[in-house]
């Protein structure tokens, strides 16, 4: 059974290939790294060479996106600096509503996870220790 490749994967791969060049109208499919990528996609995922080459040729370089991707990430914050951004009354309310609306599915997932953990030797043999 062959893995399923989604169009989003191809777009990400095309964007990565575009990073190696100056801003251009399209990806140059005569470059050796692009040829290698096409060969890999044909061999590993049964893509057709001609349509893939056509797709990559039509991909447009987006210099602003490449620039944004190359910028350093924001300064890492401590948990208490992120908390007021993400733990809000609205999110708590909506999370509670989601939990109530999907309780049965969440309970089933929790039970399945605990059941799986109990069948793994490294977890089923584990017993909590008490402080001395």
N, C-alpha and C positions, 0 to 999 in steps of 0.2 A: 504494500500500500504506500503510495507516494504522499508526502506531506502536502498540505494545501497552502499555497502561497497567495496572500491577499494583495490587492492592488496597492494598499498603503505601504506594504513592505517594499514593493518595487519603487514607489515614490521616494521612500527613505533611502533606499540603495542608490537611486539616481542622484539624490541630493548629496550623499556621501561622495559619489564619484565626481560631482561638480565642485567639491571643495578643493580638488587638486589643481584647478585651473583659475585663471583670471576670469572675471565676469564675462560671460559669452552668451550668445543667442541660444545655443543648444549644446548638448553633450557631443563631443567629437567621438564617434564610434570607431574611428580608426586608431585611437590611442590603445596602447598595449594593455593598460589596466582595465579599460572598458571592454576590450576583446576578451580578456580573462574572465571578467564578471559575466559576460554573455555566455561564454563557454561553460562556466560553472552552473548558471541557471538552466542551460540546456541539458547538461549532464545530470545534475542533481535533482532537478524538478520537472524535467520533460517540457521545458518551454520550447517554442518554435523560435529559431534564430532570427528570421526575417521580421516577424511582428515585434519582437523584443527590441531589435535594432531600430525599427521605426519608432517605437514608443520612446526610447532613449533619445533619439535624434529630435523628437518633437518636444522633449522636456525643456522648459525655459529656466535659465539660471536666475536665481533670485538673490542678488547681492545683499539686500537688506536682511534677509533671513540668515544667510551665511554669516554676516557680521554679527547678528544677534546671538547666533550659536557659538561664536568664537569669544564672546565677552565672558569674563569670569563670573561665576555664580555670586549671588549676594553673600554677604558675611553670614556665617552660620550663627544662628541665634540659639540661646538657651531655651529650654522648654517654657519657662515662665514668660519669655518675651514673645513666643508664638501663641501662648494660651489665649490672650485676649483677642487675637486675630481670628482664631479658629473655634474657640469654645464660646459661643454666643448664645443668648437666650433663644434666638430663632433656630439655630442649629440643634440645640438641645430639644426644643419643641418638635422640630421636623424629624429628628432622629427617633424620638419617642413615638411619634405617629407612625413612622416607618416600621419600627419594631412591633408595634401593636398590629399593624396591617399585615405583616409578614411573619407573625409569630410562629405559625405552624412550620413554615419552610426553614426558619432559623433554628427551631428546636430539632428538626430532622437533621439538619447539617451538623449541629452540635453533637447529637447522639451518634451520628456516623463517624465523626472525628474521634470522639472518645472511644468508640468501639474499635476503630483502626489502631489507635494508640495502644489499646490493651492487647492487641494481637502482636505487636512488635516486641520482641524479646527484651530489647534495651529499655522499654518503658514498662512492660508488665512486671519485670522483676524489681523495678525501682520502688522503694518505700521511703516516705519522708522520714528524715531523722529528727529527733527532738534535741533541743539545745541542752547541753550538759550543765 
